[in-house]
Amino acid sequence: MASRVAAGIQALVERYDLDAGAAPRLETLARLLIDDPIAPTTIREPAKVIDDHLADSLVALELGQVRSSSAIADLGAGAGLPGLPLAIALPLATVDLVESSTRKCAFIERAIAESRTWNARAVNARAEAWSAGIGQMDLVTARALAPLDVVMEYAAPLLRVGGTLVVWRGRRDPEAEAAGSEAAAKLGLEVAEIRRVRPYMDAYARHLYLALKVMETPKGFPRRSGVALKRPLGRR
């Protein structure tokens, strides 16, 4: 198992031209996702951990906006994905992994410590209640967090003008994309690109949804906890 994990990680290191220190840190993270009983994931098989967790997270490195970011927030970080792999890949960036579950934050903190990824930190907070991050971020990421227009409301206030939101998506969904565009217009965001990506050989219908912050988000956003989900900005 260890040799297969190491080979899969080495392929990612070469694909994305990561520095030599990335491989052992990614191996430690993979081991925790596979073996740690508190890891908040149902995916434990080594090959799937490499593909569905690490490769799917690192595919964002195809974007120049991601590689050039210095301050990153990963919302609804869960098991630390995509935030921890990106922190390992981008050692000069600071990465805040925002997660409302105390149990999941405990795993993230363990993974940070064991992988010695000191440019990352766990933030135990709801995304819409994390006031310390407002206006501070070059990049906000979200993977399997909430509907697109809801994610936009969580993310927009955190971004600096000129910053980028990247949302991991599966198949194209015209209705969700229309709701996202409607929300973007209300939040100072502009949809920039929906890029089809292939993080690993058998991956199909995977997309990264990019929105740029083009003006300040109006006061009053994000609304209080729970409101964005109950009354989303995009019509459905």
Secondary structure, 3 states (H helix, E strand, C coil): CHHHHHHHHHHHHHHCCCCCCHHHHHHHHHHHHHHCCCCCCCCCCHHHHHHHHHHHHHHHHHCHHHHCCCEEEEECCCCCCCHHHHHHHCCCCEEEEEECCHHHHHHHHHHHHHHCCCCEEEEECCHHHCHHHCCCEEEEEEECCCCHHHHHHHHHHHEEEEEEEEEEECCCCHHHHHHHHHHHHHHCEEEEEEEEECCCCCCCCEEEEEEEECCCCCCCCCCCCCHHHHCCCCCC
